[in-house]
Amino acid sequence: MTMFLEEGLFWRGPVVWWNPVDGARHAFSPEAKPKPEQERVTLCGQAVVLIDPSELDWLMPTCDTCMDRAKQWSQQRQDSIEERRRDQRRRQGWF
């Protein structure tokens, strides 16, 4: 899922999906958007059945473990993007 935004910038989809379930907002891998009644595994390792969250459900606290892992995934993605940019600059002889 890559969408062109402007010259040189691309949106590669979400780093993770968030969904409130079992008393907290949990993160899920980005391959598939969370949908009610799906069975999924959170980034913290819990197997859950997703709900159709209400506005109030979104006020649940965020799972600390999911947040830490989401930050790690985000940093890994950013590092990968930076490495590709460095490789591209090398190939083009920019340094």
C-alpha positions in Angstrom: 0.0 0.0 0.0 2.1 2.9 -1.3 0.5 6.2 -2.2 2.2 9.2 -3.9 1.9 12.3 -1.8 4.4 14.7 -3.4 7.7 14.5 -5.1 9.9 12.1 -3.1 7.3 11.4 -0.4 5.2 8.3 -0.2 2.7 7.0 2.4 3.4 3.4 3.1 0.3 2.7 5.3 0.1 2.7 9.1 2.9 1.5 11.3 0.3 -0.3 13.4 -3.5 -0.3 13.8 -5.0 0.6 17.2 -8.2 -0.8 18.6 -9.7 -0.7 22.1 -10.4 -4.1 23.5 -10.2 -5.9 26.9 -9.9 -2.6 28.8 -7.2 -0.9 26.9 -6.2 0.4 23.4 -4.0 -2.2 21.9 -1.9 -2.2 18.7 -2.1 -4.7 15.9 0.2 -5.4 13.0 -0.5 -3.3 9.9 -1.2 -6.1 7.4 -5.0 -6.0 7.9 -7.2 -3.3 9.4 -8.9 -4.4 12.6 -12.6 -5.3 12.1 -15.2 -6.2 14.7 -15.4 -9.9 15.5 -11.9 -10.7 14.1 -9.6 -12.8 16.2 -6.2 -11.0 16.3 -3.1 -11.0 18.4 -2.0 -7.7 19.9 1.6 -6.5 19.8 1.7 -7.3 23.5 0.8 -10.9 22.7 -2.8 -11.1 23.8 -5.2 -13.1 21.6 -8.4 -11.1 21.4 -11.7 -10.8 19.6 -12.1 -7.3 18.3 -15.2 -5.1 19.0 -16.9 -2.3 17.2 -15.6 0.4 19.5 -17.7 3.3 20.7 -16.4 6.8 21.2 -16.1 6.1 24.9 -14.1 2.9 24.2 -11.4 5.0 22.6 -10.8 6.7 26.0 -9.5 3.5 27.5 -5.8 3.7 28.5 -3.2 2.7 26.0 -1.4 -0.6 26.6 2.2 0.3 27.6 3.7 -2.8 25.9 1.8 -2.2 22.7 2.9 1.4 22.7 6.6 0.4 23.3 6.4 -2.1 20.4 4.6 0.4 18.1 7.4 2.9 18.8 10.0 0.2 17.9 8.2 -0.7 14.7 8.0 3.0 13.8 11.8 3.5 14.4 12.6 0.4 12.4 10.5 1.7 9.5 12.2 5.1 9.7 15.6 3.5 9.8 14.7 1.5 6.7 13.5 4.6 4.9 16.7 6.5 5.8 18.9 3.5 4.6 17.0 3.4 1.3 17.5 7.2 0.9 21.3 6.9 1.6 21.6 4.0 -0.9 19.7 6.1 -3.5 22.0 9.1 -2.9 25.1 6.8 -3.3 23.8 5.4 -6.5 23.1 8.8 -7.9 26.6 10.0 -6.8 25.4 12.6 -4.3 28.1 11.5 -1.9 
